[in-house]
Amino acid sequence: MQKHGNVHSVYFDDKNGLCYCDNSRTVKFIASDIVLFLDIELLLPAYENYIHMLSENGIKIFTFIHDLIPIRFRKYSTINVRRFKNFVDAALRLSDGIIANSNFVMNDIKDYIQQNSKIQTRQNISFSFTHLGSDCIKKNFSSDEKKDTKKRPIRFLMVSTISPRKRYPQAVKAFDILWRRNYDVTLTIVGRTVHENQKDAKVIRKNKQLNKKLFWFSQGISDEELQKLYESTDAVIFASEAEGFGLAITEAASYSKPLIIRNIAVFREVAENGAFYFDGFRPGELASAIESWISLYKKNEHPKTESINSISWTECAENIYKAIAGE
């Protein structure tokens, strides 16, 4: 919420509406104030009348939407799809402006509105987007991390939760193929298991190369540990079938680490020509793609992430402010 040029963190109180986080006092609004919901799940149906009251008194409502994955990819959803849809519809109904985390998601939201005639939006609702920041991890490159794969394996890294749409089984089985073909490579996975996705976790846990050539940080790691993994890896793989943005792409780019990523629209938007793209969902297709990348990498002809235009979280916040201000 913006007040007289200041930004305040607020929360919903069942009795008093929005309150300041620092002192729990009820917010006293003026007509020039703006409320920004950074998550659609803050738009609870119980607060709809309250939000209407704010709008009637000149307060502008903006909502940040990260993606429509539970709606578009229901088979992969780990949450209640109907509940998620109700939140999205409420955001579209109550907001003066929608901010997405990519141009892809922004256009997907517009398509969703056109495809659902029952959805009501405010007459002059605005749509905008900003990419997410990628400077949350402090980078501290050391001189002993120079690329020298002649004396060690080529190291690959995957960073994201273990959920079906991330396609971890394809990646792990692709590396099984590479190991059978005597490629000197390792794969490190950083990601917790989504509760409903024990099947994919089992593929990792039961792999014969676990803790030998396959390494899994299943309980999460600190920023410092993740930093070291990014610094020491040779390439980052992102095999996800559906994303709203793909933060690992810009994190890898911030470390100048090469990318091998699935050929989907939002990845093309974020990485452009700074990544090696692959198609297909069979392990052999990904294994062949990695083989092709290795061949390019050894000749230093692989796509470079330096061309990826990643932004800081400060720049992300500035973009959100510009969207709210209509700049």
C-alpha positions in Angstrom: 0.0 0.0 0.0 1.4 3.4 -1.0 0.7 6.4 1.2 2.0 9.9 0.6 4.9 8.4 -1.4 5.7 5.8 1.3 5.3 2.0 1.1 3.8 0.0 4.0 3.4 -3.7 4.6 -0.1 -4.5 5.6 -2.2 -7.5 6.5 -5.9 -8.5 6.7 -7.5 -8.5 10.1 -10.9 -10.2 10.2 -12.4 -7.4 12.3 -10.6 -4.3 11.2 -9.7 -4.9 7.6 -6.1 -3.9 6.5 -3.7 -3.2 9.3 -0.1 -2.1 9.4 2.4 -5.0 10.0 4.7 -3.0 12.2 2.2 -1.8 14.8 -1.2 -3.6 14.0 -3.0 -0.3 13.7 -5.9 -0.1 11.2 -5.0 1.6 8.0 -6.8 5.0 7.5 -7.0 5.4 3.7 -7.1 8.5 1.6 -8.3 8.6 -2.0 -4.8 8.5 -3.5 -3.8 5.3 -1.8 -3.0 2.1 -3.7 -3.2 -1.5 -2.4 -1.0 -4.1 -4.1 -1.7 -7.8 -3.5 1.5 -9.8 -4.1 -0.4 -13.1 -4.1 -3.9 -13.8 -5.3 -4.6 -15.9 -2.2 -4.8 -12.7 -0.2 -8.1 -12.0 -2.0 -10.3 -14.1 0.2 -14.0 -14.1 -0.6 -14.7 -12.9 2.9 -12.9 -9.6 2.1 -14.6 -8.9 -1.2 -17.1 -6.4 0.3 -14.2 -4.6 2.1 -12.3 -4.3 -1.2 -15.4 -3.0 -3.0 -15.6 -0.4 -0.2 -12.0 0.7 -0.8 -12.7 1.0 -4.5 -15.8 3.1 -4.0 -13.6 5.5 -1.9 -11.0 5.9 -4.6 -8.4 3.4 -3.6 -6.8 1.5 -6.5 -6.4 -2.2 -6.3 -3.5 -4.0 -8.1 -2.8 -7.8 -8.0 0.3 -9.7 -8.9 -0.4 -13.0 -10.7 2.6 -15.4 -11.1 0.9 -18.0 -13.5 -2.2 -19.9 -14.4 -0.5 -23.3 -14.2 -3.1 -25.0 -12.0 -5.8 -24.1 -14.5 -3.8 -24.7 -17.7 -2.1 -27.9 -16.5 -4.6 -29.4 -14.2 -3.0 -32.9 -14.3 0.1 -31.4 -12.7 -1.7 -29.3 -10.1 -0.8 -30.0 -6.4 -3.5 -27.6 -5.1 -7.3 -27.3 -5.3 -7.9 -26.1 -8.9 -11.4 -24.8 -8.2 -10.1 -22.8 -5.2 -7.2 -21.4 -7.3 -9.6 -20.5 -10.1 -11.8 -18.6 -7.6 -8.8 -16.6 -6.5 -7.9 -15.7 -10.1 -11.5 -14.8 -10.9 -11.7 -12.6 -7.8 -8.4 -10.9 -8.7 -9.7 -10.1 -12.2 -13.0 -8.9 -10.8 -11.7 -6.7 -8.1 -8.5 -5.3 -9.5 -7.8 -2.0 -11.3 -4.6 -3.5 -12.6 -3.0 -6.9 -13.1 0.8 -7.3 -13.0 2.3 -10.6 -14.2 5.9 -11.9 -14.0 6.3 -12.4 -17.7 4.8 -11.2 -21.0 3.8 -14.8 -21.6 1.7 -14.9 -18.4 0.2 -11.5 -19.0 -1.1 -12.7 -22.4 -2.2 -16.0 -21.0 -4.4 -14.0 -18.5 -5.9 -12.0 -21.3 -6.6 -15.2 -23.2 -8.2 -16.7 -20.1 -10.6 -13.7 -19.9 -11.5 -14.0 -23.6 -12.1 -17.8 -23.2 -14.4 -17.3 -20.2 -17.4 -15.0 -21.0 -18.6 -15.1 -17.4 -15.5 -13.4 -16.0 -16.1 -9.8 -15.2 -13.4 -7.2 -15.0 -13.4 -3.5 -14.3 -13.9 -1.4 -17.3 -10.4 0.2 -17.4 -8.4 -2.7 -16.0 -4.7 -2.5 -16.9 -2.3 -5.3 -17.7 1.5 -5.2 -17.4 4.4 -7.4 -16.5 7.9 -7.4 -15.0 10.5 -10.2 -15.0 11.6 -11.3 -11.5 14.9 -10.3 -9.9 17.8 -12.6 -9.6 20.3 -10.9 -7.3 19.2 -12.6 -4.0 22.3 -14.7 -3.8 25.6 -12.9 -3.2 28.1 -13.9 -5.9 31.7 -14.4 -4.9 33.6 -16.1 -7.7 36.9 -17.7 -6.7 39.9 -18.1 -8.9 40.0 -21.9 -8.5 36.6 -22.3 -10.2 38.1 -21.9 -13.7 36.6 -24.2 -16.3 38.8 -27.3 -16.6 36.8 -30.4 -17.4 39.7 -32.5 -18.6 40.5 -33.5 -15.1 37.0 -33.8 -13.7 33.5 -34.7 -14.8 31.3 -32.1 -16.5 28.9 -30.9 -13.8 25.2 -30.3 -14.4 22.8 -28.7 -11.9 18.9 -28.6 -11.6 17.2 -26.3 -9.1 13.5 -26.5 -8.4 10.9 -28.4 -6.5 10.3 -32.1 -7.4 6.9 -31.8 -9.0 5.5 -33.6 -12.1 5.7 -30.7 -14.5 9.4 -30.3 -13.8 10.1 -33.6 -15.6 12.8 -34.8 -13.3 12.3 -38.5 -14.3 13.1 -37.6 -17.9 16.3 -35.8 -16.8 17.5 -38.6 -14.4 16.9 -41.3 -17.0 18.6 -39.2 -19.6 21.7 -39.2 -17.5 21.4 -43.0 -17.0 21.8 -43.1 -20.8 24.8 -40.8 -20.8 26.5 -42.9 -18.0 25.9 -46.1 -20.0 27.6 -44.3 -22.9 30.6 -43.6 -20.7 30.1 -39.8 -20.5 32.0 -38.4 -17.5 29.2 -36.3 -16.2 27.4 -35.6 -12.9 24.0 -34.3 -12.1 23.2 -32.4 -8.9 19.5 -31.7 -8.0 18.4 -29.1 -5.4 14.7 -29.4 -4.6 12.2 -30.5 -2.1 9.5 -33.1 -3.0 6.0 -31.9 -3.4 3.9 -34.1 -1.0 1.8 -35.7 -3.8 4.9 -36.4 -6.0 6.5 -39.4 -4.3 6.7 -41.3 -7.6 9.1 -38.8 -9.2 11.1 -38.7 -6.0 11.5 -42.5 -6.1 13.1 -42.3 -9.5 15.8 -40.2 -8.0 16.1 -42.0 -4.7 16.3 -45.5 -6.3 18.9 -44.5 -8.9 22.0 -46.6 -8.7 24.3 -43.6 -9.2 22.8 -41.7 -6.2 25.6 -40.2 -4.1 28.1 -41.3 -6.8 27.3 -39.4 -9.9 23.8 -38.2 -9.0 23.5 -35.9 -6.0 20.2 -34.7 -4.4 19.7 -32.0 -1.8 16.2 -33.0 -0.9 15.8 -30.9 2.2 16.9 -27.6 0.7 20.1 -25.7 1.3 21.3 -22.3 2.4 21.9 -19.4 0.0 25.6 -19.8 0.6 25.5 -23.5 -0.3 23.4 -22.8 -3.4 25.9 -20.1 -4.4 28.8 -22.6 -4.3 26.8 -25.1 -6.4 26.1 -22.4 -9.1 29.7 -21.4 -9.0 31.1 -24.9 -9.4 28.6 -26.2 -12.0 29.3 -26.2 -15.8 25.6 -26.0 -16.9 22.1 -25.6 -15.5 19.3 -27.8 -16.9 15.7 -26.7 -16.7 13.4 -29.4 -18.1 10.0 -28.0 -16.8 7.0 -28.3 -19.0 5.2 -25.3 -17.6 6.4 -22.1 -15.8 5.3 -18.6 -15.3 8.9 -17.3 -15.4 11.7 -19.7 -14.5 13.9 -18.1 -11.9 16.7 -20.6 -12.3 17.3 -19.2 -15.8 18.2 -15.7 -14.6 20.0 -17.1 -11.5 22.2 -19.2 -13.9 22.7 -16.2 -16.1 23.8 -14.1 -13.1 26.6 -16.6 -12.6 27.3 -16.8 -16.4 26.5 -20.5 -16.4 25.3 -22.1 -19.6 21.7 -23.3 -19.8 20.0 -26.4 -21.3 16.3 -25.7 -21.2 13.0 -26.9 -22.6 11.8 -25.1 -25.7 8.7 -23.5 -24.3 7.4 -19.9 -24.9 8.2 -18.4 -21.5 11.7 -19.7 -21.6 12.2 -18.3 -25.0 11.0 -14.9 -23.7 13.4 -15.0 -20.7 16.5 -16.6 -22.2 16.1 -15.6 -25.9 19.3 -16.7 -27.6 21.2 -17.2 -24.4 20.4 -20.9 -23.9 20.5 -24.3 -25.6 16.9 -25.5 -26.2 15.6 -29.1 -26.4 12.3 -30.6 -27.4 10.6 -33.9 -26.5 9.7 -35.7 -23.3 11.6 -39.0 -23.8 14.9 -39.6 -21.9 16.7 -40.4 -25.1 15.7 -37.0 -26.6 17.2 -35.1 -23.7 20.2 -37.3 -23.6 20.9 -36.6 -27.3 20.4 -32.9 -26.6 23.0 -33.0 -23.8 25.4 -34.8 -26.0 25.0 -32.1 -28.7 25.5 -29.4 -26.0 28.7 -31.2 -24.7 30.1 -31.2 -28.2 29.5 -27.5 -28.5 30.8 -26.8 -25.0 34.1 -28.5 -25.6 34.7 -26.2 -28.6 33.3 -23.2 -26.6 30.6 -22.8 -29.2 27.6 -23.3 -26.9 25.1 -20.4 -26.3 26.3 -17.9 -23.7 24.0 -16.6 -20.9 25.7 -13.2 -20.9 23.1 -12.1 -23.5 20.2 -12.8 -21.1 18.8 -9.6 -19.7 18.3 -10.4 -16.0 17.3 -7.7 -13.6 17.7 -7.0 -9.9 14.9 -7.2 -7.3 15.2 -3.4 -7.0 14.6 -3.1 -10.8 11.7 -5.5 -10.4 10.2 -3.3 -7.7 10.7 -0.2 -9.9 8.9 -1.9 -12.7 6.0 -2.7 -10.4 5.8 0.9 -9.3 5.8 2.1 -12.9 2.9 -0.3 -13.7 0.9 1.0 -10.7 1.7 4.6 -11.7 0.7 4.0 -15.3 4.1 4.9 -16.7 
